Amino acid sequence: MKGDVFPKDFLWGGAISAHQCEGAYLEDGKGLCTADTLVAGADRFKTFGKPIDPDAYYPNHKAIDFYHRYKEDVALFAEMGFKALRTSIAWTRIFPNGDEEEPNEKGLQFYDDLFDELHKYGIEPIVTVTHYETPLYLANKYGGWKNREMIPHFERYCRTIFKRYKDKVKYWLNFNEINSMLYMGVLGAAMPIFRGMKGFEEDTWQAAHNMLTAAAIATKLCHEIVSGGKMGMMLSSMYIYGATCNPADQWMAYEQNRRQFLFSDVMMRGHYSSFGLKLLEKYGVQTMPSDFELMRENVCDYLSFSYYSTMVASSGPAKNDGKGNMASGMRNPYLKSNEWGWQMDPTGLRLVLSTLYERYEKPLLIAENGLGATDVVEDGCVHDDYRIEYLRAHIQACADAVREGVQLMGYLPWGCIDLVSCSTGEMRKRYGFIYVDVDDRGQGTFERIRKDSFYWYRRVIASNGTMLGDIK
Ligand code: BG6
């Protein structure tokens, strides 16, 4: 790539989450969170909220043992030249059940130490308040986010962490992939609910409204407590194409896209679209006038999103032959897929960047992007050219968007160190620049190995994105 395209202060880095990395699931006073109840494999979401079965295997209970090895891992991120690391705080390290009046000091101390370690290397922490890690006690007591009783507990948690880390963390994100609740209420809204169940739409939209209200409170608190603090939202961008130019297919795609934009409309514009308001009415969502006032007065400062793929909608007979980022859809014949059926579409990233920027005119941050693949260790090396190829094409798409005026703050590839897959619970589905020697049953040495992509990404960062390889 010729000349600098990315701004000098561009946040090159990576992204992880507490439950997929930390392990130590009951250590130092931590309570159980919803993710702690998920087993590995096809039945993963069926065990949601159930008591821990001593005979079952729960991959995130030890995960990659980041809780004990974070210093080694942060040193590796620094070696790659990271400017930023996105991670989440495990809510239940701070409030083990979620409803305590006083926080757990040992949990607070862990994140103090982690943020200090990052700052030691000049790495900016970008912190997700919650990444599918709702306290299990709250989820069971209230039935998840469809109950607005969740809001005061979330508020106390936000106030606590903003006060504690106000001098160490400037960039915050409220809920991970807030719109994922449309496809996966279990993860997104801590509710044991699946599409097709009675009351699905009613509960889902009630939860959406409650979470959007809670998010506005988080923004308010962040701005009041953290001097210079920036609150961002986090959208799962699953941009949907119409299967053909048949207007019925195009309408179908538009209809699904606007359900996702509904979330960003509230958080970036401060109000629901007219369509959003009609949805609330249609499903009898309970609201209070103060909710709308909070939303209006507390819009987010930037919009972050995850991007893995695009999806396809068809007005024809339902044909769910594709797979995607938790939501499945039709296979796009123009795109190649990874082993898990997720289709690769760098042009889709350019489309998402342009669409979101032109819609909101606020800074964007890529909070997740990457290729899940099975890696093989050969003589102590991992030759992951497929990952380099994927990332290179997506960074190129970012450069194209930036050249056209899109304000992009940073690029944080997902799972910069191998971690537990969220949708399958596997370790085999690896995203990292750093290989972690642990398998799908938690067996291994936990040794960290630099992959070929590690050295490649280090060059990309050092050159501020001008040295991507063969691409123009
Ligand atoms: C995003 C989530 O949906 O996708 C992450 O925010 C998740 O938590 C990532 O890990 C990749 O999905 P998976 O299922 O491959 O881990």
Residues whose N, C-alpha, C, O or C-beta is under 5 A from the ligand:
A	BS01	BG6	G372 V420 S421 C422 S423 T424
